[in-house]
Amino acid sequence: MTSANAEYFDGLYRDQDPFGYRSRWYETRKRDILLATLPRARFARGWELGCSNGETTRGLAARCEALLATDVSSQAVALARQRVGERSNVQIVQAQHPQQWPSGSFDLIVLSEVGYYLALPDLTEMIERIQDALVPDGLFVACHWRHPFAEAHQDGNQVHAQIAAQLSLPLAYRYKDSDFLLEAWTTHPQSVAQQEGLR
Ligand SMILES: C[S@@+](CC[C@H](N)C(=O)[O-])C[C@H]1O[C@@H](n2cnc3c(N)ncnc32)[C@H](O)[C@@H]1O
């Protein structure tokens, strides 16, 4: 089975909110947890892979000096552009990863609900390239639904296990409940209290 492609996702985005990001409390809560647990108030250059219709993108845009958001689906890119509006710090681009890759490096990379759509060889390559694309003290955040579903090459637990097995970075923090797993890795797992000189 090959990784899900643009045609598949373009079909889904005939509905403007196929995953219920705008309507479900589950999604609002998960997004708020992801944003609230980011240990820095501001990031210089962030990248969100698989930005869908732009709900998380809006939240990340407020925390990044510059934000790149990418998605394999041109329909998703159009919806995300509408949602994010004219914010000059955000660039939203159609791209399929890992085959297409942005230049430069990032101090925040967010991979939320994307990993399971990639066949294992693509996922493996993507993780390797994500690590290379982080600046030395950059933060990589992954967040995934834990249950199997028809289009998934591997479930969210397996995606995170694969990430942990490949990365040479220590885990900075983890949130886990019965439905999703949120984990982040960085070379500088300094707590927020340490950053602010509280200890
Ligand atoms: C379930 S949505 C995740 C949305 C968003 N990241 C969030 O968590 O709120 C998955 C998105 O990833 C995109 N996607 C899937 N495979 C991709 C790939 N190989 N490269 C880029 N985008 C991809 C899909 O088009 C879809 O919009």
The ligand as an SDF file (V2000), in Angstrom:
LIG
                    3D

 27 29  0  0  0  0  0  0  0  0999 V2000
   -5.9600   14.6340    9.5940 C   0  0  0  0  0  0  0  0  0  0  0  0
   -5.3190   16.0500    8.7900 S   0  0  0  0  0  0  0  0  0  0  0  0
   -4.3240   16.8400   10.0400 C   0  0  0  0  0  0  0  0  0  0  0  0
   -4.5960   18.3110   10.2160 C   0  0  0  0  0  0  0  0  0  0  0  0
   -3.7750   19.1150   11.2210 C   0  0  0  0  0  0  0  0  0  0  0  0
   -2.3710   18.7890   11.1750 N   0  0  0  0  0  0  0  0  0  0  0  0
   -4.2980   18.9830   12.6280 C   0  0  0  0  0  0  0  0  0  0  0  0
   -3.8940   18.0950   13.3400 O   0  0  0  0  0  0  0  0  0  0  0  0
   -5.1430   19.8120   12.9950 O   0  0  0  0  0  0  0  0  0  0  0  0
   -4.0300   15.3310    7.7960 C   0  0  0  0  0  0  0  0  0  0  0  0
   -3.5550   16.2810    6.7200 C   0  0  0  0  0  0  0  0  0  0  0  0
   -2.2870   15.8340    6.2560 O   0  0  0  0  0  0  0  0  0  0  0  0
   -2.2150   16.0090    4.8610 C   0  0  0  0  0  0  0  0  0  0  0  0
   -1.2100   15.0310    4.3660 N   0  0  0  0  0  0  0  0  0  0  0  0
   -1.2990   13.6900    4.3650 C   0  0  0  0  0  0  0  0  0  0  0  0
   -0.1860   13.1260    3.8630 N   0  0  0  0  0  0  0  0  0  0  0  0
    0.6390   14.1590    3.5400 C   0  0  0  0  0  0  0  0  0  0  0  0
    1.9480   14.2190    2.9780 C   0  0  0  0  0  0  0  0  0  0  0  0
    2.6190   13.1100    2.6210 N   0  0  0  0  0  0  0  0  0  0  0  0
    2.5070   15.4420    2.7900 N   0  0  0  0  0  0  0  0  0  0  0  0
    1.8260   16.5760    3.1220 C   0  0  0  0  0  0  0  0  0  0  0  0
    0.5790   16.5770    3.6580 N   0  0  0  0  0  0  0  0  0  0  0  0
   -0.0050   15.3710    3.8710 C   0  0  0  0  0  0  0  0  0  0  0  0
   -3.6410   15.7370    4.3710 C   0  0  0  0  0  0  0  0  0  0  0  0
   -3.9220   16.3480    3.1520 O   0  0  0  0  0  0  0  0  0  0  0  0
   -4.4790   16.3040    5.5200 C   0  0  0  0  0  0  0  0  0  0  0  0
   -4.8860   17.6230    5.2650 O   0  0  0  0  0  0  0  0  0  0  0  0
  1  2  1  0
  2  3  1  0
  2 10  1  0
  3  4  1  0
  4  5  1  0
  5  6  1  0
  5  7  1  0
  7  8  2  0
  7  9  1  0
 10 11  1  0
 11 12  1  0
 11 26  1  0
 12 13  1  0
 13 14  1  0
 13 24  1  0
 14 15  1  0
 14 23  1  0
 15 16  2  0
 16 17  1  0
 17 18  1  0
 17 23  2  0
 18 19  1  0
 18 20  2  0
 20 21  1  0
 21 22  2  0
 22 23  1  0
 24 25  1  0
 24 26  1  0
 26 27  1  0
M  CHG  2   2   1   9  -1
M  END
$$$$
